[in-house]
Structure formats: structure tokens, C-alpha cells
Amino acid sequence: MDAETKQETDQDKPIDRKTFLKQGLFMLMKPLANAIEGGVQKITPKAIRPPGAIDELEFISKCTKCDLCIKACHQGVIKAADESSGLGTGTPIIVPREAPCYLCDEMVCISVCPTGALTPVTRREIKMGVAEIDTKSCIAHQGQVCDYCYNRCPFPDEAIYMEEKKKPVVVPEKCIGCGLCEYYCVTKTPSIRVVAA
């Protein structure tokens, strides 16, 4: 029996009700499962949100892309995400290598948000991301003198410290993800980078 004949024979076989319902339910649920999985992948943050940003799922649903936080940022740090970011085109992001968050006292970005996508927080409560050091490219870890990331950190000796006074080490639970370390890193491709929290 060739493969074509076997396939026709298998398709012609009657199936019982239980199998029919199982297969039918599977066929109905598969597109929904794929859509949910795809949706979660699309809203996983790949960039840094402004201070006070709520959980990403809720943020996407509450942010109206009104641009008020972008316009209010007097440092010009916050910008609108583009299509390639996977964050929802037009939603506010911070790209530390271009412009880090300077943690201004007023945090006007939060105060102008009309929907609660950005909520009031103290400087210590901010959690935009966490810095990670590539010890292979970090010149301090390679024996040269460099402490730019340490000196620019708003919480030196808490969020980042100098091991044996020579090598920077990030304390993830204390890092707020402002990106000042990444911005001021002297290597062409930053040896310290902030990843979304």
C-alpha cells in the first residue's frame, strides 16, 4: 500500500465522538494560544520605560501615547518607541546610550501622565532596569584605570561599587536602571548596559 492510498484510508476511517471533540477543541484553541503567545512576546519590554512605569502589560493598556511625558521631559530623554522596538509604537522609552534619565527632582514625566501609566515614586523606588557589566570588554576589568560608571551613578557604593577599588560591580537589587553608567561608559560599545526590569 503506497503512502497516498494509506492517507486516503486513514481519512476515510470514522472517528468516535470523543476524538472528534478533542480534535475540534484543539483546532479551535491553537490559534488563540498562538495569538496569546505572540502578544506576550510583542509586549516584553526591550527598552527602558520612564520612571514610575507600571507593569508592562498594564502599561501598554493604560498608555494612550499622548506624548505629554515626552514633551514634559526638560532633558529631552524620553522618546517615542518606533516600530522596531517591539514595545508599542509611540509609547515612551528611554535609550540610555543616547540620553539617560537624570532623575530630576520634579519628575515631571510622572506628574503629567493622565492615565496612571506612570505613577509617583521616590528616587530609590524607581526600577526602570538593571545595569549589567561585560567584564570581557570593560577596561577596568582588563586592568586599566576607569571609574566613569561608578562616578556617574546616583547611588555609588550602593548600586555599584569598586571591587578592590579597581573593578566596578553592580548590585542588581539596588540599581534603578537610570542608564547614566551606560551613557558615560568610555568604550565604543558600552561595557555596561541597562536592560529592562
C-alpha positions in Angstrom: 0.0 0.0 0.0 1.5 3.3 -1.1 1.5 6.4 1.1 -1.2 8.1 -0.9 -3.6 5.1 -0.5 -2.8 4.8 3.2 -3.6 8.5 3.7 -6.9 8.2 2.0 -7.7 5.1 4.1 -6.9 6.9 7.4 -9.0 9.9 6.4 -12.0 7.7 5.5 -12.0 6.0 8.9 -14.8 7.1 11.1 -13.7 8.7 14.4 -15.6 8.4 17.6 -17.3 11.4 19.3 -14.6 11.8 22.0 -11.8 12.0 19.4 -13.8 14.4 17.2 -14.5 16.7 20.2 -10.8 16.6 21.3 -9.5 17.4 17.8 -12.1 20.1 17.3 -11.3 21.8 20.6 -7.6 21.6 19.8 -8.2 23.1 16.4 -10.2 26.0 17.9 -7.7 26.7 20.8 -4.5 26.5 18.8 -4.9 29.9 17.0 -5.9 31.5 20.4 -2.9 30.0 22.1 -0.6 31.3 19.3 -2.2 34.7 19.4 -1.6 35.0 23.2 1.9 33.7 22.9 2.7 36.2 20.1 1.1 39.0 22.1 3.2 38.4 25.1 6.3 38.3 23.0 5.4 41.6 21.4 5.0 43.5 24.8 8.0 42.1 26.6 10.0 45.3 27.3 13.2 45.6 25.3 13.9 49.2 26.3 13.7 51.3 29.4 10.4 52.9 30.3 10.3 56.3 32.1 10.4 56.5 36.0 7.3 55.2 37.7 6.2 53.0 34.8 3.8 50.3 36.0 4.0 46.6 35.0 4.5 46.3 31.2 1.1 44.5 30.5 -0.8 47.2 32.3 1.4 50.0 31.0 0.6 49.1 27.4 -3.1 49.1 28.2 -3.1 52.4 30.0 -0.6 54.4 28.0 -2.5 56.5 25.4 0.6 57.7 23.6 -0.4 61.2 24.4 3.3 62.4 24.3 2.8 64.5 27.5 5.7 62.8 29.3 7.9 63.2 26.2 7.1 66.9 25.9 7.5 67.5 29.7 11.0 66.0 30.0 13.2 69.1 30.0 16.3 66.9 29.5 14.9 65.5 26.2 15.5 62.0 27.5 12.1 60.3 26.8 11.2 59.5 23.2 8.5 57.6 21.4 9.2 53.9 20.6 9.4 53.1 16.9 8.0 50.0 15.1 11.3 48.1 15.5 11.3 48.3 19.3 8.5 45.8 19.8 7.2 48.0 22.6 4.1 49.5 21.0 4.9 52.3 18.5 4.6 55.7 20.1 4.9 54.6 23.7 7.5 56.4 25.8 11.0 54.8 26.2 14.5 55.9 27.3 17.6 54.8 25.3 20.4 55.3 27.8 23.3 55.4 25.3 21.5 58.3 23.6 20.3 60.0 26.7 20.0 58.6 30.3 17.4 59.5 32.9 18.9 62.3 35.1 16.4 61.7 37.9 15.2 65.3 38.0 13.7 66.3 41.3 10.4 67.2 39.9 9.9 64.0 37.8 7.5 66.0 35.6 7.1 63.0 33.3 5.1 61.3 36.1 3.1 64.3 37.1 1.8 65.0 33.6 0.7 61.4 32.9 -3.1 61.5 32.8 -3.8 57.7 32.9 -1.6 56.3 35.7 0.7 54.5 33.3 3.5 56.4 35.2 2.9 56.5 39.0 4.6 58.6 41.7 7.7 57.0 43.1 10.7 58.2 45.1 14.2 58.2 43.5 15.0 55.0 45.5 11.8 53.2 44.4 12.4 53.7 40.7 13.1 50.5 38.8 13.5 51.2 35.1 16.0 48.4 34.6 19.3 47.0 35.8 22.9 47.5 34.7 25.0 44.6 33.6 28.7 44.7 33.1 30.5 42.9 30.3 33.7 42.1 32.1 35.4 41.0 28.9 35.2 44.5 27.3 35.2 46.6 30.5 38.6 48.3 30.6 38.6 48.4 34.4 38.1 44.6 34.4 41.0 44.4 32.0 43.4 46.2 34.4 43.1 49.8 33.2 42.1 52.6 35.4 38.4 53.6 34.8 35.6 54.5 37.2 33.3 56.5 34.9 30.3 54.3 35.6 30.9 54.4 39.4 31.4 58.2 39.5 28.2 58.9 37.4 25.9 56.5 39.4 23.4 58.4 41.5 23.9 55.7 44.2 27.6 54.9 44.3 28.7 52.3 46.9 25.0 51.1 46.8 24.0 50.3 43.2 27.6 50.0 42.0 30.9 49.7 43.9 34.5 49.3 43.0 35.8 45.9 43.9 39.3 46.3 45.4 39.0 49.9 44.2 39.6 48.8 40.7 36.7 46.9 39.1 33.1 48.0 39.0 30.4 45.6 40.3 26.7 46.2 40.0 24.3 45.4 42.9 21.2 44.5 40.9 18.7 44.9 43.7 19.9 48.5 44.3 20.3 49.5 40.6 17.4 51.6 39.4 18.3 51.5 35.7 18.7 55.2 35.0 21.4 54.5 32.4 23.9 57.1 33.5 26.6 54.4 33.7 25.9 53.2 30.2 25.8 56.8 28.8 29.2 57.7 30.2 30.9 54.4 29.5 34.1 55.1 27.5 34.1 52.0 25.4 32.6 52.4 21.9 30.1 49.6 22.5 29.2 50.2 26.2 30.7 47.7 28.5 27.9 48.4 31.0 24.4 48.3 29.7 21.0 48.7 31.2 18.4 46.0 30.5 14.7 46.5 31.2 13.4 45.4 34.6 
